[in-house]
Every structure is written in structure tokens, then in C-alpha cells.
Amino acid sequence: ADPWYSGEFQACYEDIVEGCEGFWKKVKME
């Protein structure tokens, strides 16, 4: 398995998703 997809990439992707969700929640609250 390519570590880019199975390892670091997955963790990075999850951080990005969480960041986007937090950003949109903040935008909607304002």
C-alpha cells in the first residue's frame, strides 16, 4: 500500500475535513 494514501494522507485529509466543518460552522453562526 502507498503510504501517501494509507498513512499520512489519511490523517491530513481528516484534519482538513474537520477544519472545513469548523470554518463553516463559524461562518453560519456569524
PDBQT receptor file of N, H, CA, C and O in Angstrom, charges set to zero:
ATOM      1  N   ALA A   1       0.846  -1.198   0.000  1.00  0.00    +0.000 N 
ATOM      2  CA  ALA A   1       0.000   0.000   0.000  1.00  0.00    +0.000 C 
ATOM      3  C   ALA A   1       0.880   1.245   0.000  1.00  0.00    +0.000 C 
ATOM      4  O   ALA A   1       1.937   1.272   0.630  1.00  0.00    +0.000 OA
ATOM      5  N   ASP A   2       0.440   2.255  -0.699  1.00  0.00    +0.000 N 
ATOM      6  H   ASP A   2      -0.419   2.234  -1.211  1.00  0.00    +0.000 HD
ATOM      7  CA  ASP A   2       1.198   3.506  -0.781  1.00  0.00    +0.000 C 
ATOM      8  C   ASP A   2       0.968   4.313   0.493  1.00  0.00    +0.000 C 
ATOM      9  O   ASP A   2      -0.175   4.651   0.798  1.00  0.00    +0.000 OA
ATOM     10  N   PRO A   3       2.012   4.629   1.240  1.00  0.00    +0.000 N 
ATOM     11  CA  PRO A   3       1.842   5.368   2.498  1.00  0.00    +0.000 C 
ATOM     12  C   PRO A   3       1.220   6.739   2.300  1.00  0.00    +0.000 C 
ATOM     13  O   PRO A   3       0.641   7.296   3.233  1.00  0.00    +0.000 OA
ATOM     14  N   TRP A   4       1.331   7.292   1.091  1.00  0.00    +0.000 N 
ATOM     15  H   TRP A   4       1.801   6.840   0.333  1.00  0.00    +0.000 HD
ATOM     16  CA  TRP A   4       0.734   8.601   0.817  1.00  0.00    +0.000 C 
ATOM     17  C   TRP A   4      -0.781   8.532   1.035  1.00  0.00    +0.000 C 
ATOM     18  O   TRP A   4      -1.388   9.479   1.537  1.00  0.00    +0.000 OA
ATOM     19  N   TYR A   5      -1.383   7.400   0.653  1.00  0.00    +0.000 N 
ATOM     20  H   TYR A   5      -0.890   6.631   0.246  1.00  0.00    +0.000 HD
ATOM     21  CA  TYR A   5      -2.833   7.259   0.787  1.00  0.00    +0.000 C 
ATOM     22  C   TYR A   5      -3.232   6.589   2.097  1.00  0.00    +0.000 C 
ATOM     23  O   TYR A   5      -4.232   6.963   2.709  1.00  0.00    +0.000 OA
ATOM     24  N   SER A   6      -2.452   5.598   2.527  1.00  0.00    +0.000 N 
ATOM     25  H   SER A   6      -1.639   5.294   2.029  1.00  0.00    +0.000 HD
ATOM     26  CA  SER A   6      -2.871   4.796   3.677  1.00  0.00    +0.000 C 
ATOM     27  C   SER A   6      -2.456   5.411   5.001  1.00  0.00    +0.000 C 
ATOM     28  O   SER A   6      -3.051   5.092   6.030  1.00  0.00    +0.000 OA
ATOM     29  N   GLY A   7      -1.461   6.279   5.009  1.00  0.00    +0.000 N 
ATOM     30  H   GLY A   7      -0.978   6.538   4.173  1.00  0.00    +0.000 HD
ATOM     31  CA  GLY A   7      -0.927   6.786   6.266  1.00  0.00    +0.000 C 
ATOM     32  C   GLY A   7      -1.108   8.277   6.424  1.00  0.00    +0.000 C 
ATOM     33  O   GLY A   7      -2.170   8.744   6.837  1.00  0.00    +0.000 OA
ATOM     34  N   GLU A   8      -0.069   9.026   6.093  1.00  0.00    +0.000 N 
ATOM     35  H   GLU A   8       0.793   8.647   5.757  1.00  0.00    +0.000 HD
ATOM     36  CA  GLU A   8      -0.068  10.461   6.357  1.00  0.00    +0.000 C 
ATOM     37  C   GLU A   8      -1.196  11.175   5.623  1.00  0.00    +0.000 C 
ATOM     38  O   GLU A   8      -1.809  12.093   6.169  1.00  0.00    +0.000 OA
ATOM     39  N   PHE A   9      -1.473  10.762   4.395  1.00  0.00    +0.000 N 
ATOM     40  H   PHE A   9      -0.975  10.017   3.951  1.00  0.00    +0.000 HD
ATOM     41  CA  PHE A   9      -2.511  11.446   3.624  1.00  0.00    +0.000 C 
ATOM     42  C   PHE A   9      -3.864  11.344   4.319  1.00  0.00    +0.000 C 
ATOM     43  O   PHE A   9      -4.611  12.321   4.367  1.00  0.00    +0.000 OA
ATOM     44  N   GLN A  10      -4.183  10.169   4.858  1.00  0.00    +0.000 N 
ATOM     45  H   GLN A  10      -3.576   9.376   4.819  1.00  0.00    +0.000 HD
ATOM     46  CA  GLN A  10      -5.473   9.983   5.523  1.00  0.00    +0.000 C 
ATOM     47  C   GLN A  10      -5.590  10.906   6.725  1.00  0.00    +0.000 C 
ATOM     48  O   GLN A  10      -6.621  11.551   6.914  1.00  0.00    +0.000 OA
ATOM     49  N   ALA A  11      -4.546  10.974   7.534  1.00  0.00    +0.000 N 
ATOM     50  H   ALA A  11      -3.708  10.450   7.380  1.00  0.00    +0.000 HD
ATOM     51  CA  ALA A  11      -4.573  11.831   8.720  1.00  0.00    +0.000 C 
ATOM     52  C   ALA A  11      -4.700  13.293   8.308  1.00  0.00    +0.000 C 
ATOM     53  O   ALA A  11      -5.446  14.050   8.929  1.00  0.00    +0.000 OA
ATOM     54  N   CYS A  12      -3.980  13.691   7.274  1.00  0.00    +0.000 N 
ATOM     55  H   CYS A  12      -3.373  13.076   6.770  1.00  0.00    +0.000 HD
ATOM     56  CA  CYS A  12      -4.021  15.072   6.804  1.00  0.00    +0.000 C 
ATOM     57  C   CYS A  12      -5.414  15.378   6.265  1.00  0.00    +0.000 C 
ATOM     58  O   CYS A  12      -5.963  16.446   6.536  1.00  0.00    +0.000 OA
ATOM     59  N   TYR A  13      -5.986  14.454   5.509  1.00  0.00    +0.000 N 
ATOM     60  H   TYR A  13      -5.540  13.587   5.289  1.00  0.00    +0.000 HD
ATOM     61  CA  TYR A  13      -7.312  14.662   4.942  1.00  0.00    +0.000 C 
ATOM     62  C   TYR A  13      -8.346  14.861   6.044  1.00  0.00    +0.000 C 
ATOM     63  O   TYR A  13      -9.213  15.729   5.940  1.00  0.00    +0.000 OA
ATOM     64  N   GLU A  14      -8.253  14.052   7.101  1.00  0.00    +0.000 N 
ATOM     65  H   GLU A  14      -7.548  13.347   7.185  1.00  0.00    +0.000 HD
ATOM     66  CA  GLU A  14      -9.209  14.180   8.201  1.00  0.00    +0.000 C 
ATOM     67  C   GLU A  14      -9.078  15.539   8.867  1.00  0.00    +0.000 C 
ATOM     68  O   GLU A  14     -10.082  16.148   9.237  1.00  0.00    +0.000 OA
ATOM     69  N   ASP A  15      -7.841  16.025   9.023  1.00  0.00    +0.000 N 
ATOM     70  H   ASP A  15      -7.026  15.531   8.722  1.00  0.00    +0.000 HD
ATOM     71  CA  ASP A  15      -7.636  17.347   9.622  1.00  0.00    +0.000 C 
ATOM     72  C   ASP A  15      -8.265  18.425   8.751  1.00  0.00    +0.000 C 
ATOM     73  O   ASP A  15      -8.869  19.368   9.261  1.00  0.00    +0.000 OA
ATOM     74  N   ILE A  16      -8.120  18.283   7.427  1.00  0.00    +0.000 N 
ATOM     75  H   ILE A  16      -7.629  17.516   7.012  1.00  0.00    +0.000 HD
ATOM     76  CA  ILE A  16      -8.678  19.276   6.509  1.00  0.00    +0.000 C 
ATOM     77  C   ILE A  16     -10.206  19.271   6.607  1.00  0.00    +0.000 C 
ATOM     78  O   ILE A  16     -10.830  20.331   6.662  1.00  0.00    +0.000 OA
ATOM     79  N   VAL A  17     -10.799  18.092   6.627  1.00  0.00    +0.000 N 
ATOM     80  H   VAL A  17     -10.293  17.231   6.582  1.00  0.00    +0.000 HD
ATOM     81  CA  VAL A  17     -12.260  17.990   6.711  1.00  0.00    +0.000 C 
ATOM     82  C   VAL A  17     -12.754  18.636   7.996  1.00  0.00    +0.000 C 
ATOM     83  O   VAL A  17     -13.717  19.402   7.979  1.00  0.00    +0.000 OA
ATOM     84  N   GLU A  18     -12.094  18.327   9.117  1.00  0.00    +0.000 N 
ATOM     85  H   GLU A  18     -11.311  17.705   9.131  1.00  0.00    +0.000 HD
ATOM     86  CA  GLU A  18     -12.507  18.908  10.397  1.00  0.00    +0.000 C 
ATOM     87  C   GLU A  18     -12.357  20.422  10.362  1.00  0.00    +0.000 C 
ATOM     88  O   GLU A  18     -13.201  21.144  10.893  1.00  0.00    +0.000 OA
ATOM     89  N   GLY A  19     -11.296  20.900   9.744  1.00  0.00    +0.000 N 
ATOM     90  H   GLY A  19     -10.610  20.314   9.313  1.00  0.00    +0.000 HD
ATOM     91  CA  GLY A  19     -11.075  22.337   9.659  1.00  0.00    +0.000 C 
ATOM     92  C   GLY A  19     -12.158  23.007   8.831  1.00  0.00    +0.000 C 
ATOM     93  O   GLY A  19     -12.637  24.084   9.188  1.00  0.00    +0.000 OA
ATOM     94  N   CYS A  20     -12.547  22.378   7.727  1.00  0.00    +0.000 N 
ATOM     95  H   CYS A  20     -12.157  21.504   7.438  1.00  0.00    +0.000 HD
ATOM     96  CA  CYS A  20     -13.587  22.950   6.876  1.00  0.00    +0.000 C 
ATOM     97  C   CYS A  20     -14.918  22.976   7.609  1.00  0.00    +0.000 C 
ATOM     98  O   CYS A  20     -15.650  23.962   7.530  1.00  0.00    +0.000 OA
ATOM     99  N   GLU A  21     -15.239  21.897   8.325  1.00  0.00    +0.000 N 
ATOM    100  H   GLU A  21     -14.644  21.096   8.390  1.00  0.00    +0.000 HD
ATOM    101  CA  GLU A  21     -16.509  21.859   9.049  1.00  0.00    +0.000 C 
ATOM    102  C   GLU A  21     -16.540  22.937  10.117  1.00  0.00    +0.000 C 
ATOM    103  O   GLU A  21     -17.553  23.615  10.288  1.00  0.00    +0.000 OA
ATOM    104  N   GLY A  22     -15.436  23.102  10.840  1.00  0.00    +0.000 N 
ATOM    105  H   GLY A  22     -14.612  22.551  10.701  1.00  0.00    +0.000 HD
ATOM    106  CA  GLY A  22     -15.369  24.127  11.871  1.00  0.00    +0.000 C 
ATOM    107  C   GLY A  22     -15.493  25.514  11.272  1.00  0.00    +0.000 C 
ATOM    108  O   GLY A  22     -16.137  26.393  11.845  1.00  0.00    +0.000 OA
ATOM    109  N   PHE A  23     -14.870  25.709  10.108  1.00  0.00    +0.000 N 
ATOM    110  H   PHE A  23     -14.347  24.995   9.642  1.00  0.00    +0.000 HD
ATOM    111  CA  PHE A  23     -14.932  27.006   9.436  1.00  0.00    +0.000 C 
ATOM    112  C   PHE A  23     -16.364  27.346   9.046  1.00  0.00    +0.000 C 
ATOM    113  O   PHE A  23     -16.824  28.465   9.272  1.00  0.00    +0.000 OA
ATOM    114  N   TRP A  24     -17.072  26.377   8.457  1.00  0.00    +0.000 N 
ATOM    115  H   TRP A  24     -16.699  25.468   8.273  1.00  0.00    +0.000 HD
ATOM    116  CA  TRP A  24     -18.440  26.649   8.012  1.00  0.00    +0.000 C 
ATOM    117  C   TRP A  24     -19.371  26.868   9.186  1.00  0.00    +0.000 C 
ATOM    118  O   TRP A  24     -20.283  27.691   9.108  1.00  0.00    +0.000 OA
ATOM    119  N   LYS A  25     -19.151  26.133  10.291  1.00  0.00    +0.000 N 
ATOM    120  H   LYS A  25     -18.410  25.464  10.354  1.00  0.00    +0.000 HD
ATOM    121  CA  LYS A  25     -19.987  26.348  11.476  1.00  0.00    +0.000 C 
ATOM    122  C   LYS A  25     -19.795  27.767  11.993  1.00  0.00    +0.000 C 
ATOM    123  O   LYS A  25     -20.757  28.425  12.390  1.00  0.00    +0.000 OA
ATOM    124  N   LYS A  26     -18.552  28.237  11.986  1.00  0.00    +0.000 N 
ATOM    125  H   LYS A  26     -17.770  27.703  11.663  1.00  0.00    +0.000 HD
ATOM    126  CA  LYS A  26     -18.272  29.590  12.452  1.00  0.00    +0.000 C 
ATOM    127  C   LYS A  26     -18.939  30.614  11.533  1.00  0.00    +0.000 C 
ATOM    128  O   LYS A  26     -19.504  31.600  12.005  1.00  0.00    +0.000 OA
ATOM    129  N   VAL A  27     -18.872  30.382  10.232  1.00  0.00    +0.000 N 
ATOM    130  H   VAL A  27     -18.413  29.581   9.849  1.00  0.00    +0.000 HD
ATOM    131  CA  VAL A  27     -19.469  31.312   9.273  1.00  0.00    +0.000 C 
ATOM    132  C   VAL A  27     -20.987  31.376   9.476  1.00  0.00    +0.000 C 
ATOM    133  O   VAL A  27     -21.569  32.461   9.462  1.00  0.00    +0.000 OA
ATOM    134  N   LYS A  28     -21.621  30.230   9.662  1.00  0.00    +0.000 N 
ATOM    135  H   LYS A  28     -21.149  29.349   9.673  1.00  0.00    +0.000 HD
ATOM    136  CA  LYS A  28     -23.075  30.199   9.809  1.00  0.00    +0.000 C 
ATOM    137  C   LYS A  28     -23.516  30.892  11.091  1.00  0.00    +0.000 C 
ATOM    138  O   LYS A  28     -24.592  31.489  11.131  1.00  0.00    +0.000 OA
ATOM    139  N   MET A  29     -22.697  30.821  12.142  1.00  0.00    +0.000 N 
ATOM    140  H   MET A  29     -21.823  30.336  12.110  1.00  0.00    +0.000 HD
ATOM    141  CA  MET A  29     -23.072  31.429  13.418  1.00  0.00    +0.000 C 
ATOM    142  C   MET A  29     -22.990  32.946  13.362  1.00  0.00    +0.000 C 
ATOM    143  O   MET A  29     -23.706  33.625  14.098  1.00  0.00    +0.000 OA
ATOM    144  N   GLU A  30     -22.148  33.485  12.519  1.00  0.00    +0.000 N 
ATOM    145  H   GLU A  30     -21.566  32.934  11.921  1.00  0.00    +0.000 HD
ATOM    146  CA  GLU A  30     -21.972  34.937  12.471  1.00  0.00    +0.000 C 
ATOM    147  C   GLU A  30     -23.102  35.613  11.695  1.00  0.00    +0.000 C 
ATOM    148  O   GLU A  30     -23.110  36.836  11.557  1.00  0.00    +0.000 OA
TER     149      GLU A  30
